Amino acid sequence: MKGFSSRLAERTPMNKMFTSIGVMQLVESGKLSLTDKLSDFIDESWLSKEISKKIQIQI
């Protein structure tokens, strides 16, 4: 019988694919750019601007 961690590891590639498809659909619709910074989409109550400005959306 497989444990939770091994089942989770099997699903990870599929989750990445769905995330990538969703991001690319937002790019196609003009709502997102692959050069956008995370700070454009979240506020400082969740993550400081210093950190979020360094994170770029990429696939």
N, C-alpha and C positions, 0 to 999 in steps of 0.2 A: 504494500500500500504506500502510495506517495504521500509525502508530507506537504504541508501548506507552502513552504518555501520553494519546493521543486515545482509545484503546480503554478505558482506565481511566476517563476522563471520561464515556464513554457508560454505564458500569456504575454510576457513583456514585448516580444517582437510585434505581436498583433496590435498591442496598445500603441506602440510607436508609429505603426503604419496608419492607424486611425487618426492619431494626432497630426501626423504629417499631411494627410489628406485634408483635414479640417483647416489647417494653417494655409495650405495652398488654395483652398476654396476662398478663404478670406482675402488672399492676395489677388486672386482673379477678380473678385468683386470690388476691389479697390479699398477695402476696409482695413487692410494691413499691408505693410511692406516688409520685406526681409531685412531691410536696413533700419527698421524702427527699433527704438530702445524700450525696454520694459517700463521705464519711468513714464512713457506716454500713456500707459494703460492702467497703472495702479497708483494709489495714493500713498502718502507717507505713513499713514496709520498701519499699513501692512508691511512696508519695507522702506527703509530710508532712501532718499534721492541719491545719496552718495553711492549706494550699492546698486540700485535699480538703473542708474544711468550707465553703468558698466556692462549691463546684460543686454545683448543684442539678440533679436529673434533670428534664428537660423534653422535650417533643416540639414 
